[in-house]
């Protein structure tokens, strides 16, 4: 049972993040509060991430996912979700909502995007929403509010703990220096969250050099749907077969292959046991840096043969 939405100070001791939250004492009042916050949410969603205008005709594209690829963020996301649930005193059938490491691993390999993850949890796993959240409108407002608070918590965690994965910056810089290769980022996360990650890990100057940056706010369907990647190819005016995506999960792999692109997997501890080759991955490595992954090992075979129907990362992939 949802006993009330607490007023007070939440100290996320495990992460060092202090969050001040003030809520009304009923679930219905909480939903009303979230409705008032939607104006700010919409304003944030409408802010676009600047991209460069490198005026040239590209032969190929290298597109990075963000979470788990540029930075290993899944544990930060999980901590932020749990902090948001706790701050809002979210309970179902008398039990506080909290995602374990094992359960979050399942979620990230099943559902793309934060709001879809929460809807999946309440509708498919628990098959119930908190008491007082009955209509679809109330459910949407609850999820919107939780996601907004989670994003703010996540941004704080990123500011303190974000470090790029080995080899990512080097590969991205090499691609940005090649006038025939477009470089982009496609992530199911929100614009506010990804912008923070990119600014902290890549730096604002490098981020602004990206040729395309599509996020969860920019498309109507999230991964594993291929829309975000097919949209990126359209904006770059590049045939999908000439695009190589760097992903870390089955959800992202399905999106990339569904768009007709090659996919290089750089797996994490939470995804290393997945059958990536069985799902169509073109290559997989534990870290880009550990295998000295460079442009030549990715695009060299395509350039040499004049066709995209070739193996990549020969001699470097698992």
N, C-alpha and C positions, 0 to 999 in steps of 0.2 A: 504493500500500500504506500502511496506517495503521501507522507505525513506533513509536508510543507516545504516551502522553498526558503531556505535559511538566509538570515541577514548576518554578515560577519566577514571575517578574514580567513582566507584559505591559504595555508602555507604548504606549498608543494616541496616538502623537505628533500625528497629524493632528487630533485632537479635544481634546488636552490631558487626557484621562482616564487615570488610572493604575488598573490592575486587578491585584489579587493573586490568583493561582489556584494551587491545589495539587492535583495529580492523581496517581493511581497509574500505573505504567508500562505497563499493558495495557488494551486496549479493554474486556475483560470486567470488569476492576476498575473502570473508569470507569462502566460500566452499573450495577455494584453500588453505587457512590457515589451515582449519580443516584437509585436506588431509595430510599436512606436519606433523600434530600432531598424525597421526595414528600409527606411529612407536612407540611413547611413549605409546599409548593406548594398543598396542599389547604386549609390554613388560610387562605392568602391568597385563594384562589378563593372561599371562603365569606364573605369580608368584603363587605358590601353598601355601596354608596355612598349616603349620606343624600340624600333628596330632600325638597322642601318639601311641605307639606300645604295648599296654597292651596285652600280649600274653596269651589269654585264650579263652575258648569257652563260648560265651555269651548265656544266656537263653532268654533274652529280650533286647529291645532297647527303650530308651527314647530320642525322637528327638524334638528339639525346632526350631520353626521358629525364625527369629531375630526381624524384625521390627514389633512392636506392641505386641510382646511376651516378649522378653528379655528386650526391652526398648520401650517405647511409642514414636515412632519417626515420625509418619505420618505428624504432623505439621511441623517438621523440614524438611522433604522431600518437602513438599509443598512450604515452604519459599525458599528452595534452587532452586527448579524448576523455581519459579517466578523470582528469582534473575538472573538465567541463561537466561531466556527469555528477561528480561530487559537489561541485559548487551549486548546481541546480537541484541537488538532493533528488536525483532521478532514481526512483525505485519501481520495481514491478513485482507484484505479489509479495510485498514486504522485503524484497531483497534488493540491495543497492546494485545498480548497473556498473559493472567493471569488466574490462576486457583483459584477459590473461595474454601472456606472450604467445602461447600455443594457439589460442583462439584468433588473435590478431593475424597470425601467420596464415590461417585459413581464410580470413576475410580478405587479406590483401591479394591472395591468389584466386579469389572468387569474384570479387566485386571491385570495380574501379570508381574512385571518387569518394569523398567523405560522407556526403548526404546519402548516396545510395548504400554505403556501408551501414549507416545507422538505420535506414529504413529496412534493410535486409535483417539486421539484428532484431528489431522489434517485430517485424512482420513474419519472418521466416524462422528465426531461432527461438525467440520468446513467444511468438504468436500473440503478443499483447503489448499495448502501450501503457504508460503510467496512468493511474486512476485520474479521471477527469479530462483526459485527452481522448476524445471520442470521434469527432468529425475529422474528415480528411483535411479540412482547413486548419483545425487545431494541431493535427499531427505535423503538417507542413510548417506551421509557425514554431512548434517545439524544435523540430529538426533545424530550421533556419537559425534559431537563437543559439542552440547548442553548437552549431557549426561556426557561428561568428565568434563565440567565446573561445572555442577550441582554437580557431585561427590565431587569435590574439595571444593565447597561451603558447602556441607553437612558435610564433614569431619571437617570443621572449627566449624560449629554449634554443632556437636557432642562433640567436645573437650570442649566446654564451657557449654553445657546444658545436657549432657547424664547422666541419672540416671536409674539403673535397676528397673524394676517393682517389687513390693513387693512379696517376696516369691520365686522368680526365682533362686537367688543365693543359697538359702538354699536347694531347691529341687535338683538343679544341683549337689551341693556338696555331697548330700546324695547318689545320683546315681553314681557319680564318685567313691565313697568309696565302692560301692557294686561290687565285682568282677564278678558277673553274669549279670550285666546290662551294655550294651554299651550306650554311650552318644554321641549325635551328634547335629549338627546345619545344617538346610537346608533352604536357603533363595534365593529368586529370585533377590536380589540386587547384585550389583557388588562386586568383590573380595575386591577392595580397600575400599569401603564403609563399608562392613561388618567387615573386619579386624579391621578398626578403632573403630567401635562400640564395638566389642568383647574385644579389648585391653583396652578400656576406662571403660567398665562396668564389664567385667569378670577379667581382668588382663591377661597379656601374659602367665603367668604360668598356670592358669586354662584353658585358650584357648588351650594350647598345649597338655592338657590331653584329649581333645576330640578325640573320636575314628573315627569320620567321620565329615567332614565339606564340604558340597557341596553348591555351589553358582551359581548365574545366568550365570557366565562365563563357568561353568563346564558342562552344559547340553544344548542340542539343542532345547528343548521345556520347557517353563516355566509354572508355576502354572497358571491355574487350571489343566494342564496336570500332570499326576502322575509320570512322568519320574524321577524327582529329588528324590522322596521318594522311588521308586522302585529301583533306582540305589544305594541309601544308604543301603537298605536291602541286595542287592547283595554284596556290598563291605564288609558288616558286616557278611555275611553268616548267616543271620537270616531270618526265615520265616516272611513275612510281617504281618501275623496275630499276631505275638508276639511283634510287634512294636506299641508304643503309641506316637502319635504326639501331640505337644502342639501348637495350632494355634490361630489366632484371627479374621480371616476373612472367608467369604464364599469361596473365591478363594482358600485359603489354605486348608480349609475343604474338598473341592472337590478333591484336589490333594491327600490328605491323604487317603480319602475313596476310591478313584480310584486306589490307590496302594494296597488296601486290609488291611489297618491299622486302629487301633482305633484312635479316635481323641478327645482330650480334648480342649475345647475352653476357653480361658481366654480373654473375650471381652473388647473392649475399648469404649469410648464415641461415636466414629464414627461407631462402629459395633454392639452396644448393641441391636439395634432394629431388627437385622437380624434374620430370622427364622432358627437358627442353628439346632435345633432338627428336623425340617422338612426336612433338607438337610442331615440328618444322623449322626449328632454329637453324641458321646457316653456320653459326659458330658459337662457342661459349668459352669463357675464360673466368678465372676467379677475380682477377683485377686487370685492368688495362695496363697498368704499370708493371705488373709482375711478368707479363708476357711481351713487353716492349711492343705493344700494339701501336702501329703508325699508319699513315695514309697509304703507304706503299703496300702494306700487307692487306689493306681493305680494298683499295681501288686499283692497285697495280695490275692485278689479273684482268680486270674489266678493261682497263686502258690498253693493255697489251693484246688482248684477243679481239677487242672491238665488240664484245658481246657481254651481256649481264649474266649469262648462263654459265658461270664459272664459280669455283670454290673460292672462299675468302679465308684469310688467316691460316693459310697452309703452313704447317709446321709449328704453329703457335697455339692453336686451339686445343681444347681437351679432346 
